[in-house]
Structures are given as structure tokens and as C-alpha cells.
Amino acid sequence: ILNNNKKPFDDIRVRRAANHAIERKSIIDGATSGYGLPIGSHFPPHHPWYVDLTNRYPHDIAKAKELLKEAGYPNGVDVTIKPPPFAYARRSAEIVAAQLSEAGIRVKIEPMEWAQWLDIVYKQKNYDMTVVAHVSPWDQDNYTRGKDYYYGYQNPEMDALMKSVLAESNEAKQKDLYGQIQRKIADEAVHAFMFQLPRTGVYAAKLRGIWKNSPVSVTDLAGLRWVD
């Protein structure tokens, strides 16, 4: 997550530089033991309307440095990343910090407990970067919440796209609009998208009802049962 309403990530060139600097496979291998699925925008890769945008910003340190120079940071820039306490977030932050440093984005890691994160990052919007999984379905409306939301992102074109898709009942047109939304989020480099958080676990062989995929990060206990 990049704070679009605060320097240096209020400049799209810096956001694009960060995107060119990350290398997803190393992040996935280090943060989730290789189980995450790479993504290039804000949409689940198992959904039939998913558009693969993972090649929108190929890993290119030279390009990242060039963009930073164009944005007025020829000698690089210092930022902080404030990850919450989840293992995937802390591990990802360490790897991302190392990757961004190669491009001249020098990252100081400030780990936070969950209550701190909710207050300082989410409510106060006092951060440069953070790492968090948005696991609720259809989170794309977050990009229409304007500068009052912690993304700090505002774009009338995105607002219009979301308004259109929410008013559309034709499935083919909905698919096309959600494709446009995914591309818009990627083109704007709102964040540096890494991977879809995998659902992993170890369960007794006789336990049934565990969801393979889940719309929310909970376990439906009412649906569990034991079999002989």
C-alpha cells in the first residue's frame, strides 16, 4: 500500500518506480513459502473476470532509477514502511525494503501492532508504505473513497467507472468494466501489488467442510463435520 496523498508517492513516477523495483517471486517465496499467486492489480486471480497485469511493470531497476530521477530524486529517497504484526506482512516488508533499496528507495521498517496500525496507518493516514491483505470481496470501491480514505487516492475516471459498473446489470458489460477498473488501478500504480494471500492450513483427514477458497478470512464452524 502506497500513500498517494503524501510525498514521495503522490507522484505517479515514484509509484511506478516502486512497482518496477519489486520482484514478486522472491517476495512470495520468502513471505508465504511460495504459495501466493502473483497479482498486478486489485482483483482475485481465480475469478473469471480477472485480467493478468503482472507484466505491467516488469522488474527493471534501471527503469525505476530513471523514474525517480524524473520525479526529482536523482539521489534516491527515504521512506518508511509500517507493517502490521501478521507474518506475511512483516516478511514481505523486509524483502520489499531490500528490493526497493536497489533502486534508490531507502526504506526504514517500523513494525506495528494491530491496534497501532489501525490508529496510525488506517485512521490517521500517517505512513508512506504499509503491507496488508484486503481479503473482503469486491474491494475495488476503496478506490472511490477519495483522499479521506487511507489510500489517499482520488481520480474522477475511477469514480465514473465504479458508478457505471454498479449500475450495470448486463454480465458481459460488467466484465468489461471490471477489466477497465483493474487496468486503471494498475496504470495509476496506486499500490505495488504483490500476491494474493494463500489460504493454507493443516487439518485432520476426517474433518470435512473446510473451504478451499473463502470470501472472508474466517472458518465457517457450522459447516464442519467429522466422517468415519
Salt bridges, closest charged atoms under 4 A:
ASP11 OD2 - ARG13 NH2 2.84
ASP29 OD2 - LYS25 NZ 2.75
GLU66 OE2 - LYS63 NZ 3.82
ASP78 OD1 - ARG106 NE 2.88
GLU110 OE1 - LYS82 NZ 3.98
GLU110 OE2 - LYS108 NZ 3.88
GLU113 OE2 - ARG90 NH2 3.89
ASP128 OD1 - LYS6 NZ 3.28
ASP139 OD2 - HIS134 ND1 3.42
GLU157 OE1 - LYS184 NZ 2.44
ASP187 OD1 - ARG56 NE 2.76
GLU188 OE2 - LYS184 NZ 3.75
